[in-house]
């Protein structure tokens, strides 16, 4: 996992679920995305009120090579979807 000014990214190497504390994001609303590092595609994971801990389950079944990156960002920052200019 990593975080920066207005975002959090968490990698799951096999599609296992996990929890993320979103307290470091300052905005009231968080945008969530699943980024597929195998082909560069993205899927919206919705948006939600920020703060506290939240559970996430990557798309697909837990399996070798079902890796995903969860990207969370402060909606007020106006970031583009992951992988788009």
C-alpha atoms as a printed R data frame, in Angstrom:
   type eleno elety resid chain resno       x       y       z
1  ATOM     1    CA   UNK     A     1   0.000   0.000   0.000
2  ATOM     2    CA   UNK     A     2   1.012   3.598  -0.534
3  ATOM     3    CA   UNK     A     3  -0.576   6.963   0.019
4  ATOM     4    CA   UNK     A     4   0.059  10.516  -1.018
5  ATOM     5    CA   UNK     A     5  -1.576  13.903  -1.189
6  ATOM     6    CA   UNK     A     6  -5.215  13.004  -1.860
7  ATOM     7    CA   UNK     A     7  -4.886   9.313  -2.739
8  ATOM     8    CA   UNK     A     8  -4.328   5.782  -1.424
9  ATOM     9    CA   UNK     A     9  -3.306   2.751  -3.519
10 ATOM    10    CA   UNK     A    10  -3.407  -0.858  -2.308
11 ATOM    11    CA   UNK     A    11  -2.136  -3.876  -4.274
12 ATOM    12    CA   UNK     A    12  -3.650  -7.346  -3.958
13 ATOM    13    CA   UNK     A    13  -1.476  -9.987  -5.608
14 ATOM    14    CA   UNK     A    14  -4.095 -12.743  -5.744
15 ATOM    15    CA   UNK     A    15  -7.499 -11.068  -5.418
16 ATOM    16    CA   UNK     A    16  -7.748 -11.402  -1.634
17 ATOM    17    CA   UNK     A    17  -9.927  -8.861   0.151
18 ATOM    18    CA   UNK     A    18  -8.557  -6.320   2.619
19 ATOM    19    CA   UNK     A    19  -9.496  -3.290   4.735
20 ATOM    20    CA   UNK     A    20  -8.258   0.270   4.261
21 ATOM    21    CA   UNK     A    21  -8.283   3.136   6.756
22 ATOM    22    CA   UNK     A    22  -9.289   6.206   4.741
23 ATOM    23    CA   UNK     A    23  -8.673   8.783   7.483
24 ATOM    24    CA   UNK     A    24  -5.665  10.198   5.564
25 ATOM    25    CA   UNK     A    25  -7.957  11.400   2.745
26 ATOM    26    CA   UNK     A    26  -9.183  14.892   3.574
27 ATOM    27    CA   UNK     A    27 -12.259  15.033   1.321
28 ATOM    28    CA   UNK     A    28 -15.791  14.177   2.350
29 ATOM    29    CA   UNK     A    29 -16.271  11.861  -0.653
30 ATOM    30    CA   UNK     A    30 -13.875   9.186  -1.883
31 ATOM    31    CA   UNK     A    31 -13.781   7.814  -5.445
32 ATOM    32    CA   UNK     A    32 -12.778   4.149  -5.672
33 ATOM    33    CA   UNK     A    33 -11.340   2.341  -8.704
34 ATOM    34    CA   UNK     A    34 -10.012  -1.118  -9.468
35 ATOM    35    CA   UNK     A    35  -6.987  -0.995 -11.779
36 ATOM    36    CA   UNK     A    36  -6.002  -4.195 -13.578
37 ATOM    37    CA   UNK     A    37  -2.188  -4.220 -13.949
38 ATOM    38    CA   UNK     A    38  -2.373  -7.142 -16.395
39 ATOM    39    CA   UNK     A    39  -4.127  -5.168 -19.137
40 ATOM    40    CA   UNK     A    40  -4.399  -1.566 -17.876
41 ATOM    41    CA   UNK     A    41  -8.195  -1.592 -17.653
42 ATOM    42    CA   UNK     A    42 -10.124   0.106 -14.868
43 ATOM    43    CA   UNK     A    43 -13.431  -0.532 -13.165
44 ATOM    44    CA   UNK     A    44 -15.264   1.908 -10.950
45 ATOM    45    CA   UNK     A    45 -15.688   0.661  -7.398
46 ATOM    46    CA   UNK     A    46 -18.089   3.519  -6.636
47 ATOM    47    CA   UNK     A    47 -17.766   6.369  -4.201
48 ATOM    48    CA   UNK     A    48 -18.438   6.672  -0.501
49 ATOM    49    CA   UNK     A    49 -18.109   8.998   2.467
50 ATOM    50    CA   UNK     A    50 -14.509   9.212   3.636
51 ATOM    51    CA   UNK     A    51 -13.095   8.425   7.048
52 ATOM    52    CA   UNK     A    52 -12.700   5.236   9.007
53 ATOM    53    CA   UNK     A    53 -11.944   1.739   7.836
54 ATOM    54    CA   UNK     A    54 -13.639   0.100   4.874
55 ATOM    55    CA   UNK     A    55 -13.414  -3.433   3.404
56 ATOM    56    CA   UNK     A    56 -12.760  -4.135  -0.280
57 ATOM    57    CA   UNK     A    57 -12.928  -7.314  -2.360
58 ATOM    58    CA   UNK     A    58 -11.155  -7.258  -5.740
59 ATOM    59    CA   UNK     A    59 -13.065  -8.506  -8.803
60 ATOM    60    CA   UNK     A    60 -12.943 -12.238  -9.500
61 ATOM    61    CA   UNK     A    61 -12.010 -15.158  -7.313
62 ATOM    62    CA   UNK     A    62  -8.951 -15.479  -5.127
63 ATOM    63    CA   UNK     A    63  -6.440 -17.054  -7.520
64 ATOM    64    CA   UNK     A    64  -2.813 -16.832  -8.553
65 ATOM    65    CA   UNK     A    65  -2.293 -13.911 -10.963
66 ATOM    66    CA   UNK     A    66  -5.659 -12.272 -10.167
67 ATOM    67    CA   UNK     A    67  -3.849  -9.125  -9.096
68 ATOM    68    CA   UNK     A    68  -5.533  -5.736  -8.713
69 ATOM    69    CA   UNK     A    69  -4.713  -2.255  -7.464
70 ATOM    70    CA   UNK     A    70  -7.365  -0.396  -5.506
71 ATOM    71    CA   UNK     A    71  -7.077   3.348  -6.087
72 ATOM    72    CA   UNK     A    72  -8.894   5.652  -3.671
73 ATOM    73    CA   UNK     A    73  -8.895   9.395  -4.179
74 ATOM    74    CA   UNK     A    74 -10.353  12.498  -2.626
75 ATOM    75    CA   UNK     A    75 -13.228  13.354  -5.016
76 ATOM    76    CA   UNK     A    76 -12.795  17.089  -4.391
77 ATOM    77    CA   UNK     A    77  -9.338  16.923  -5.993
78 ATOM    78    CA   UNK     A    78 -10.782  16.090  -9.428
79 ATOM    79    CA   UNK     A    79  -8.268  13.359 -10.301
80 ATOM    80    CA   UNK     A    80  -8.845  11.482 -13.559
81 ATOM    81    CA   UNK     A    81  -9.538   7.767 -13.479
82 ATOM    82    CA   UNK     A    82  -6.336   5.717 -13.059
83 ATOM    83    CA   UNK     A    83  -4.384   5.278 -16.279
84 ATOM    84    CA   UNK     A    84  -6.095   8.167 -18.093
85 ATOM    85    CA   UNK     A    85  -4.408  11.480 -18.902
